[in-house]
Amino acid sequence: MLLPEIYWPNYVQETMLLGGRPVFYPLGPGYQPDLNALPKLVTPRTRAVLINSPSNPTGAVFPESTLRALFELARERELWILSDEAYEDFVFRGSHVSPGSFERDLPEEKRRVFTLFTFSKSYAMTGLRLGCVVAPSLYTATLLRKCQEPLVASAGMPIQWGAIPALGAAERAGVERMKAAYQGRRDLALSILQPAGMADYVPEGAFYIMADVSATGMTGDEFAVALLREERVAVAPGSGFAIQPRFHADGTPVAEPSPTGAPEYPTNPKASHRVRIAFCVSDEELGEGLRRMVRFAERASERHTVRRPAKA
Ligand SMILES: Cc1ncc(COP(=O)(O)O)c(C=O)c1O
């Protein structure tokens, strides 16, 4: 399974639970996929490529040209595409592009995109556990139905009834207001993080940014714990979105020792000096939290600079 190298962690867990092996495609500036690198990662054993645009945790939105290139690669190399569009309603520039739309006019047997949706984000129904998948064909939809029964049985019936109004036209105005609120908070976050040198790209969707804490000399893990202790502000360490399991020749994962004995896996260094900030709190709380974070980062950076030996 080809996965973006900075990703929502469930993808790796699900791939490994299914006995698959995650292979990570590199992300360049602004967390955009490196399209030259991708074809070289495909082997005869590659089954699928996962796309998550807009992305959790980066907020990156892949442009249509990138999505089309991924779609063409999948067609040429006969891969499935899993397109996780959890944040489809939160795209701040232009409109959301769904790779499934590229194969609208193809016959079912030529289609290859599974599109994944959730009610959690657009309708703020996270706790209610409702989502759906659009399968490329009746055949694959039938296979999914057969898997659904033993895996999740079904979504709760009252929740399904409750979700029907969410799909009505009347709800669109609410979703649009939510998008405007997230965009406003993204701008607010940038206005605080950019002058502090902690934002090196502009997230164009979802409600996250991966802030850069490298000037403090701390890892994202250290930063998150110390920030919580000293300023009572919670952020998510970047390492949690960058686990990169390695495998023995027989396919079993190489685990690192951990205090509990449960397997731990190494993480991608690209995320080790990052923390993820989520904009799903009020403007006041977000502003206050970020100001405290910058204040903390400035103190930590000063300590780091003082400690560092002067260059000859
Ligand atoms: C990228 C992405 N996909 C899917 C989900 C799953 O949402 P849920 O399980 O609430 O439907 C999330 C939730 O955080 C997400 O960030």
The ligand as a MOL file (V3000), in Angstrom:
LIG
                    3D

  0  0  0     0  0            999 V3000
M  V30 BEGIN CTAB
M  V30 COUNTS 16 16 0 0 0
M  V30 BEGIN ATOM
M  V30 1 C -7.8850 11.8280 7.3190 0
M  V30 2 C -8.9760 11.2400 8.1400 0
M  V30 3 N -9.6680 10.2410 7.6270 0
M  V30 4 C -10.6640 9.6610 8.3080 0
M  V30 5 C -10.9820 10.0830 9.5640 0
M  V30 6 C -12.0400 9.2840 10.2530 0
M  V30 7 O -13.0960 9.8600 10.6700 0
M  V30 8 P -14.2040 8.9880 11.4390 0
M  V30 9 O -13.5830 7.7110 11.8910 0
M  V30 10 O -14.5920 9.8730 12.5720 0
M  V30 11 O -15.2730 8.7980 10.4160 0
M  V30 12 C -10.2670 11.1210 10.1650 0
M  V30 13 C -10.5600 11.5570 11.5390 0
M  V30 14 O -9.7510 12.1340 12.2230 0
M  V30 15 C -9.2460 11.7250 9.4210 0
M  V30 16 O -8.5220 12.7270 9.9140 0
M  V30 END ATOM
M  V30 BEGIN BOND
M  V30 1 1 1 2
M  V30 2 1 2 3
M  V30 3 2 2 15
M  V30 4 2 3 4
M  V30 5 1 4 5
M  V30 6 1 5 6
M  V30 7 2 5 12
M  V30 8 1 6 7
M  V30 9 1 7 8
M  V30 10 2 8 9
M  V30 11 1 8 10
M  V30 12 1 8 11
M  V30 13 1 12 13
M  V30 14 1 12 15
M  V30 15 2 13 14
M  V30 16 1 15 16
M  V30 END BOND
M  V30 END CTAB
M  END
